Each structure stands twice: as C-alpha cells, then as structure tokens.
C-alpha cells in the first residue's frame, strides 16, 4: 500500500545468538513464535526491550511498520497512543501494550472534547495533530504528523485553510519557523523535553566545546536555538552516523542513547543534562519492562480496543499522513 518509508526503523533480530539470551528473553521469543507476533519498540524504551524487539524506531517508522506487518499480533513497547495507532491501522488484529498505564503528557494535555470546542469557533480550521494524541483526537483531525514529517505535512496542507496544530506547541513553533506558515498552536508540551533550559545546555556545551548538539523539536525555542541540528529521533541516527565529531550531545529522552551507541560504535554520546539531573527519562516510556512484555504476551492482555466509529474516523488522517510521507 505504501512505498518504502523515508526513514526505516532498524531490524534488531539480526539476531542475538541464542546462547547470549537469558531465560526471560528466550521465553519472550518463544511466545512471539507461538503468537505469530511482531514486537515494535520506540527509541525511548529501555535497552533490554530494544535489544529483543523486531523493530526499533520513531513514531513514523513504527506506524509504517504497523501498517505493513503480516504478523497476527502486534506487541507495542511504547506508550498508549502508539499502541492505539497500531490498532487503528490493524483493527482486526490483536494489539498488546505491556503496561496499560504507559501514557503521555502530550496526549493528556489535549482532551477530545476541548479540541472539538475550539474547532467549533472556526469552521475553516484544518487540524494537524501530532501523533502524540489519543485516538479520539485523531478522529477529530484532518491529518496526523510526527516530528519526522511535520514540516512536510504542513507544506502539503491546504493553502486556503487556517491551520490548527495540536497538541505540542514547541514542535508547532519549530514547524512554523521552518515553513513560514502561520498556525494556531495548542498549549501542550512534553514534560521531558521542556525540562532542558538555555542555562543547562549552555553549561554542557561549555564543558564539551567540540561536541555538536542535536535536539528534538519538542524542546523549547531557547534550547533549539543552541542546537547544531534539530530533528526527529530517526534523523538523529543519520546525523550522528554522518557527523565526523567523535562526541555528540543529545537533547532527547535518554533511551535514545542506547540505539545511538549500537548504530554508531566508537562515538561518545553525551545526554544533555537538565538543571536537576544528568540526563532525562520519560517515566511513561520506562514503565514497560521485559517482565511486563513477557506477561502481556502470555496473558494476551492488556489489549487495545477502540470503538468502531473511532477506528474508522481516526484511520483517515493517519492514512493521509502515510500517503504524504511516501511522496518524494
């Protein structure tokens, strides 16, 4: 249905020798074969989950994999909205999430009923929803975007419509800077990415003067202005591979460091500190563990279930995103 993605999550099952896997990992792989399952993991998951997953990537790459997988069961090691997206793309498949409580501050910041109320104030709104939102919000949207394709999605949006960007005001502000397209921004943010400050980033740059800084666009503008590159996590991998720098400062959730070390051996990755800690982790992403992964597969629970009307309406803007992303 779709062309090859612009950015591919990497296949980690190429493969870890069986002798190197512990009993828990062996049990997970046996359950995967039994269920005919695929394990998808976001870049922010703990290293043990990344190592056993079939695919590790960002929201766009994982959505593309979910749309294409022949597996009968999708086990999504991420947060709730990601597993919902997989269910929307595979309504007749079993979608499992290791911890039902793995949520997202961005998703919580934008209740569907409040979005609908704002939309009623302007019938000309064209709603672009960052994928970090609930299925109910997706169902109210015209198109979905990720940090990896947000600029492209905005550039393809109708010129005669008033753009409403939800729920991340920092990503939306960065896209406005890149495109020059005015948008109304929902006042939401990722609690992890707004903890970096101009002062903290200035200090780490002073401590490592030769290291470039790569920042996620969910960071505040004060941090983005100090970065050498602002990009999605998938594009961070490409940047770090191509950079001649032996050390690179990374301003995104600390789970990303595990993947970067695997894909860029020999380089040093420095997690950008906040004012209160040496790195920055999402408490929701870290709720998933190998034990919970094993248990959810053994019990076939927690399952992701959505109402048929939400599934149908939310599918349209996701398909629109995937179609635009596949264009050259």
N, C-alpha and C positions, 0 to 999 in steps of 0.2 A: 504493500500500500504506500509506503514511504521510501524515499531514496535513503541512501546511507547518511547517517547523521553527520553534521559538520564537525562535531566533537564526540568521539567514541569513549564510553567508559571502558576501562581495561579489564580483560579477562584474567581473573586470578587463579582459575583452576587449571592453569597450565603449569603443571599441577604440583602440589606439595607431595613429596613421596610419602606413602602410607606409613612408613616406619617413623616419620617425623611428627605424625599427628598423635595427639593424646586420645584417651578413650572417649572423652566428650566429643571431640571433633569427629572421631570415627562414627560415633552414634548419630551425629547430625548428618553426615554424608550418607549413612545407611537409610535414614529417614527420607532424605532427599530422593534417593533412588526409588524407595518404596512408594512415595507420593507422586513421582514424576514432577518434582518441584524445581523451581529456579529460585535462588537466593540473591536478592538485589540489596546492595548496601550503599548508603550515602557516604561521601568522603569524610563526614564528621563522625562516623561510627568508631567504636574502639577498634584497635588494631587487630585483635583476635577475630572479630567479625569480618573485617575487611579481608583478612587472610583466607577465610573459608568461603567467602561469597563467590558467586559465579561472575557477577559484575559489580564493579565499584565505580561510582561516577557522581556527577552533579544532577540536579533535578531534571534538566532537559534530557541528558543522556539516559537517565533511568526511566523517564516517561517514554522515550523512544524504545527502549528495551522492553518495557511492559507492553507496549503496543504490538511488538513483533514476536514475543516469546511463544513457542509452541508448547511450553510446559502447561500441565493441568493445574498446578498450584503455584501461586506466587507468594513467596515469603519476603516481606518488605522490611528490611532493617533500616529504619529511618524514623520519621515521625508520622503522626496520624494523617495529615493532609497528603503525604506522599503515598501512603497505602490506599487512601481514598482515590487518588488519581489512577492508581493501578486498577482498582475495581471499576472505575468509570470506563476505562479502556478495555476491561475484560469482565463485563457484567455477569457472564455465566461461569466464571472461574472462581475457585476458592482463593481468597486473598487473606493472608495472615500477617499480623503485626505482633512481634514478640511481647511488647508491653502496651496495653491499651491506653495507658496514661501518658504516653510519649507525645506531648503536644507541641505547641509553637506559640511564642508571644505574638508573632505577627498574625497568625490565624485568630487568636483570641482578641486582637485589637479591632477586628472588623466583623461584628455580628451582621448576619444577612439582613435582619430587619432594619438596622440602622443604615446599611448601604441602600436598601430599597427606598427608604425615606428620603435620602439625599438624591437618588436618581429621579424621584418624582418632582424635585424642584427644577429640573432642567431636562425636558424631553429630548434635547439634542445631545445629551451626554453619550459618548461612546466609551464604554467601560473596559479598561485594560486591567486585568487582575494578575498580579504577581502570583505565581503558583503556590506560594506560601499562604493559602487561604482555604477555607472549608469548601466542601462540595456544594453547599448551599450558596455560597458567594460565587463560586464558578458558574453555577446555574443562572445567576443574575448578570453575568458578564458577556461582553461581545467577543473577547479574545483573551487568552491566557498568555503570560510570558514568563520567562525565567531570567535570572541575571545574565545568562549566557546569550540570550536572544532578544532582550528587552529593546535594545536600540533598533534592531531590525523590525520588530513588531510595531514599534511606534512609527517608523518610517513607512510602513505599509498600511497605516491606519487612514481612514477616510479624511481628506483634507477639509471637508465641509462640516465636520463634527467637532464638538467640544470634548476634548479628551479628559477622562476621569481616570486617574491612576491609583489603584489600591493594592495592598494596604501599606506598602513601605515608602515613606516619604523620602528617605535617603536615596534609595535606588531610583525613585521617580525623579528626584532632583538631579541625580547624575545623568539620567537619560535626557532630561531637558537640556543639560549642558552639552551633551553630545549631538543632539538633533536640532536644537533651537526651536523645538515645538512646544508651545505653552501647554500646560496641563494643570488641572485641579488635582491636588495631592491629598490623599487621605493621611491623617496624622497618626501613623503607626510606625513601629520600628522593631528591629530585632534587638532584644535586650543584651545579647552578647556583643554585637558589633558596635553598639553605641557606647560601650564601656571604654573603648580606646579614646584617648584625648590627645589634643595637639601637644601638650606638655610631655606625656608619656612617650609618644612617637618621636618627638624631638630628642629626648634623652637616649633612646635606643639607637637613633641614627648617629648621635654624637659618639656613642660607645663603639659603634661599628661603622666608621666613616666610609669604608669601601663597599659596603653591602647595599644593594638596591632594596627598596621596599615595595612589596606587592600587596595591595589592599583590595578587599572585596567592596563592591559598590554599596553594600548595606552600611558601610561605615559613614560617619558624618563627613560633611564637606571639609571641616577643619583637618581631618585625617587624610581624606582623599587628596587634598592639595599638597600634602607632603610626600605622596607616593610617586614612585617611578612608573608604576603600572597599576591601573585599576581594572579588575576583570573578575569574571566568574572563577569558581574553583577549577573547572576543567581547563580554562585558558591559562590559569596559573601554572598548571603542569607544563604546558607548551612553552610558556615564558621561561620557566626555570630550566627546562631542557636546553633552550637556545641561548640563554644568558651565559656569557663567559665568566661571570662572577663566581668565585668559589663559595661564597656565603651570601644568603638572601634572607631578608627579614620578611616574615609572613604575617599579615594582619587579617586573619580569619580564624574560625574555630580551630582549636588545636589538633583535632583529629586529622586535619589535612596534612600535618607534618608526617604522619605515618606513610601516607601514599607517596608524598614527595621523596621521602628517603628511599622508598622502594624503586621509584622510577628514575630517580636522579642520584644513583650511588656516587659517592665521592664528594658530594656537595654538602655543605653545612646549612641547615635551615634553623633560623632563629625565630621562635614565636614572639610576636610583638607583645610586650607587657602592657598591662593596664596600670592605673595608679594604685591598685590594691593587690595585684598578683603578677607572677612572672609569665603567665600565659592566660588563655581564656577558653573555657569549655562551656558547652551548652548542656545544662542539666537534663534537658529532654532527650537529646541525642544519646547521652550516656546512660539512659535508663535501660536500653537494650543490652543484654549480656548473652554470652554463649549458653548459659543455663536456661535463660528465658527463650532463646532461639530453639533449643532442643525441646523444651516443654511445649511451646506453641505448635511445633510440628507433630509431636506425639499426640497432643490432645485435639489438634485441628481447631485451636482456639487460642487467643481471640481472633475472631473473623471480622472482616469489614463487610457490613451490609448497608445498603443505601436504598431509599425509596425509588421505585421505577421512574417517577417523573423527574427526580433529581438526577438520576443516572442519564436519562435521555437529554435533559437540558444542559447538564454540565459537559456532556460529550462534545457538543457543538463547538464551544470556544477552544477546547483542547485540540480538536481536530484542525480547527483553523490555525492554531499556533503551529502544530506539527507540519501542516501544509506549507506555511510561510517559511518555516525553518529549513524545509527541504529545498527551497528555491536557491539558485546560485546567487 
